[in-house]
Amino acid sequence: MDLDDTETRRERLAEQAHRFAAFTGIHEPHEGDRFFLLFGSPGSGKSSFIARCTESTVGPADGLPLNSIGVYEYKLHGRRIYLIDTRHVQASATQIVAT
């Protein structure tokens, strides 16, 4: 991995941390911000959907571990939309709602 790859990965992780802070409430979201949690079977298209909406790299190339939750942001009709990718997180809907 060369210096450019390291810097790019560092930037992606910093952006991810900022979006995750909004999702968890560490930073107060703006009025009108919307959060959507996407979950489904591995390979069901969650990451592909997010990549298409956000026009960004989603999945192993984004530098996050496969068993992590990724938070991606884009704007739609002036609103900030956060899509939460639960890639490879194995949980049923009942488990997610219970937490």
One Martini backbone bead per residue (centre of mass of N, CA, C, O) as a GRO file, in nm:
protein
   99
    1MET     BB    1   0.095   0.038   0.025
    2ASP     BB    2   0.066   0.355  -0.041
    3LEU     BB    3   0.035   0.679   0.047
    4ASP     BB    4  -0.228   0.738  -0.109
    5ASP     BB    5  -0.391   0.499   0.008
    6THR     BB    6  -0.367   0.584   0.304
    7GLU     BB    7  -0.502   0.862   0.276
    8THR     BB    8  -0.770   0.767   0.158
    9ARG     BB    9  -0.846   0.584   0.394
   10ARG     BB   10  -0.840   0.804   0.611
   11GLU     BB   11  -1.064   0.980   0.486
   12ARG     BB   12  -1.290   0.768   0.488
   13LEU     BB   13  -1.288   0.717   0.796
   14ALA     BB   14  -1.351   1.010   0.879
   15GLU     BB   15  -1.623   1.029   0.735
   16GLN     BB   16  -1.754   0.787   0.877
   17ALA     BB   17  -1.735   0.902   1.165
   18HIS     BB   18  -1.916   1.147   1.116
   19ARG     BB   19  -2.173   0.990   1.032
   20PHE     BB   20  -2.192   0.812   1.287
   21ALA     BB   21  -2.233   1.047   1.485
   22ALA     BB   22  -2.511   1.123   1.374
   23PHE     BB   23  -2.650   0.847   1.416
   24THR     BB   24  -2.584   0.835   1.744
   25GLY     BB   25  -2.586   1.158   1.853
   26ILE     BB   26  -2.323   1.315   1.893
   27HIS     BB   27  -2.441   1.461   1.656
   28GLU     BB   28  -2.667   1.678   1.567
   29PRO     BB   29  -2.908   1.667   1.366
   30HIS     BB   30  -3.076   1.791   1.118
   31GLU     BB   31  -3.339   1.916   1.007
   32GLY     BB   32  -3.454   1.652   0.786
   33ASP     BB   33  -3.306   1.425   0.857
   34ARG     BB   34  -3.240   1.085   0.741
   35PHE     BB   35  -3.279   0.738   0.853
   36PHE     BB   36  -3.162   0.419   0.707
   37LEU     BB   37  -3.204   0.081   0.773
   38LEU     BB   38  -3.020  -0.186   0.627
   39PHE     BB   39  -3.151  -0.519   0.596
   40GLY     BB   40  -3.015  -0.848   0.512
   41SER     BB   41  -2.901  -1.065   0.328
   42PRO     BB   42  -2.635  -1.171   0.202
   43GLY     BB   43  -2.648  -1.039  -0.126
   44SER     BB   44  -2.923  -0.846  -0.153
   45GLY     BB   45  -2.814  -0.520  -0.214
   46LYS     BB   46  -2.738  -0.297  -0.011
   47SER     BB   47  -2.466  -0.183  -0.121
   48SER     BB   48  -2.567  -0.126  -0.408
   49PHE     BB   49  -2.782   0.079  -0.334
   50ILE     BB   50  -2.594   0.280  -0.195
   51ALA     BB   51  -2.399   0.328  -0.432
   52ARG     BB   52  -2.617   0.446  -0.618
   53CYS     BB   53  -2.713   0.684  -0.440
   54THR     BB   54  -2.404   0.799  -0.360
   55GLU     BB   55  -2.168   0.749  -0.560
   56SER     BB   56  -2.001   0.522  -0.399
   57THR     BB   57  -1.795   0.335  -0.214
   58VAL     BB   58  -1.899  -0.001  -0.133
   59GLY     BB   59  -1.727  -0.196   0.084
   60PRO     BB   60  -1.414  -0.321   0.085
   61ALA     BB   61  -1.301  -0.045  -0.057
   62ASP     BB   62  -1.375   0.152   0.204
   63GLY     BB   63  -1.203   0.024   0.470
   64LEU     BB   64  -1.406  -0.159   0.608
   65PRO     BB   65  -1.517  -0.393   0.783
   66LEU     BB   66  -1.739  -0.648   0.712
   67ASN     BB   67  -1.865  -0.637   1.031
   68SER     BB   68  -1.978  -0.354   0.980
   69ILE     BB   69  -2.108  -0.028   1.005
   70GLY     BB   70  -2.232   0.178   0.751
   71VAL     BB   71  -2.231   0.535   0.675
   72TYR     BB   72  -2.431   0.710   0.436
   73GLU     BB   73  -2.438   1.008   0.225
   74TYR     BB   74  -2.710   1.215   0.094
   75LYS     BB   75  -2.897   1.415  -0.134
   76LEU     BB   76  -3.262   1.493  -0.118
   77HIS     BB   77  -3.440   1.756  -0.161
   78GLY     BB   78  -3.238   1.898   0.066
   79ARG     BB   79  -3.183   1.630   0.211
   80ARG     BB   80  -3.036   1.436   0.448
   81ILE     BB   81  -2.920   1.105   0.380
   82TYR     BB   82  -2.904   0.805   0.572
   83LEU     BB   83  -2.726   0.502   0.514
   84ILE     BB   84  -2.740   0.182   0.673
   85ASP     BB   85  -2.493  -0.066   0.667
   86THR     BB   86  -2.519  -0.427   0.762
   87ARG     BB   87  -2.278  -0.580   0.682
   88HIS     BB   88  -2.265  -0.905   0.784
   89VAL     BB   89  -2.498  -0.876   0.981
   90GLN     BB   90  -2.635  -1.113   1.208
   91ALA     BB   91  -2.985  -1.046   1.221
   92SER     BB   92  -3.283  -1.007   1.329
   93ALA     BB   93  -3.546  -0.803   1.352
   94THR     BB   94  -3.597  -0.863   1.651
   95GLN     BB   95  -3.311  -0.791   1.752
   96ILE     BB   96  -3.303  -0.498   1.654
   97VAL     BB   97  -3.559  -0.391   1.802
   98ALA     BB   98  -3.465  -0.475   2.095
   99THR     BB   99  -3.221  -0.252   2.083
   0.00000   0.00000   0.00000
